[in-house]
Amino acid sequence: MINLNPEKMKTWNNFLAKAVLFALALFLTTSLSAQKFAYIDSEYILKNIPEYQDAQIQMDELSEKWQIMIEAKFLEIDNLYKKYQADVVLLPADMKKKREEEIINKEKEVKQFQQDKFGQEGELFKKRQELIKPIQDKLYNALEELATTKNYSFIFDKASGASIMFADPKLDISDDVLDELGYSFNTQKSKQ
């Protein structure tokens, strides 16, 4: 029978723990070094896609048109209210109530119009889905194709916020994405 004293057991456990940690560190180092990273600047890419620029112009024009209509309706309500305030002293109770209801109903109509146009499921949202989603899908497919062919594990978007604190310009594949999409570079980025 093997007699292991507590000190030998402690040494053996210590050695075993160090061996496992070393093997784990070696595994993590080799698996992480095999991954390739790149980043894009989606703002730059979209600026170089004419369809996106056209879609953005359409969205802006539509939004501006509806905003002007809403402001005109609110101005009309404001005028009705001012007229009501000027006449309120002379109006009988039934006329007061009728004019108040008219102002309230017009205000509800404008707010509903505003919701129909700019709300979460409004016309502007639907128009954005119609015009911009296909472009975003093309961009995603191009990224997926590049990631597959060039073996990128991760592709980050520099334009989406402060999640990247530093990015080596040599890793920027935005021009490659534009090339994959079949567009030229109108605002050529400089690679360092």
Buried (B, 14 or more C-beta within 10 A) or exposed (E): EEEEEEEEEEEEEEEEEEEEEEEEEEEEEEEEEEEEEBBBBBEBBBBBBEBBEEBBEBBEEBBEEBEEBBEEBBEEBEEBBEEBEEEEEEBEEEEBEEBBEEBEEBBEEBEEBBEEBBEEEBBBEEBBEEBBEEBBEBBEEBBEEBBEEEEBEEBBBBBEEEEEEEBEEEBBBBBBBBBBBEBEBEEEBEEE
